[in-house]
């Protein structure tokens, strides 16, 4: 073990990080500072967390409220790109990791630590996301990943480890599901989901109402978008986090935002998860609806290209890279005209756009009408089509020869 004086641990208060604190002290003979990121995982997750960290052996515990910053500086920029991983996943866990890692690094530099630590397993994506951010922001700090070093391989072993040291822990032996929550989403993995032939049961869903049990009457909401960002709901101006929180409540009540997906992890393993993103689904529908009005064909096609590439960069933990920042900047430029109002109907798991308008709209009833108009001469289309298909015509003539 290299000599470490002080380490800042990304601390959640769960079983893993509770065991990591004494393990670090025993194996590295160092001071451990617990860092807690409040990214909207729920107040119940934060109750007593500082006392728990100290009881586990931490010298201090820092709690950073990152909710508003996460939505404004990470989720909204990602939304503008249209990033959706493998066609379905709205990147709930992925978008939270860069801001947590950044705040953890800032804490480490502030307290004079010489190392960073996380509780990610050696099989998942999060180890890459955290350490990729650490490398980009503070390459001089040593990174410790206990799951790649220790011999504690089961939940029972972790509980025994804490019991032997008289460290209190509220975790139980059985943990059927693994969950990750923040203001954007909640994910559920494990349990019955490990067999892809098993349908999700009620325990696989945390936030959202079962669409079959959702209200029989649809609810309509209005979303105001300015430059690709949701700024008001039902004519009430809201901060990014408050808008997301409000839409989460509305969408969850109607069962909006559920997906059951088998995804390709960065490390090469496929995993299955049930993800709930009610407010995010509504926001995504609103932005895409305004885009339909204001972006021309080439701009929209390029935005789709940005979204596809950005989805992989964000998922793979490459937020703090020149390429990712370039794509975010390009998407932000395209979003400058994405301003308008959208009416969305929430019903039985669906968020359906029913009305949309924008002062920047390129849509015109005069141009689109099937009736007589003065803006389009049908006879002009013949010359356009002949030139547009000229290469195909020349190829066919050559083939005939």
Beta strands, then each sheet from edge to edge (+ up, - down):
strand 1: 6-10
strand 2: 31-38
strand 3: 60-65
strand 4: 115-118
strand 5: 142-145
strand 6: 177-181
strand 7: 186-190
strand 8: 219-226
strand 9: 229-233
strand 10: 236-237
strand 11: 258-264
strand 12: 270-276
strand 13: 340-347
strand 14: 350-357
sheet 1: 3+ 2+ 1+ 4+ 5+
sheet 2: 6+ 7- 12+ 11-
sheet 3: 10+ 9- 8+ 13- 14+
end
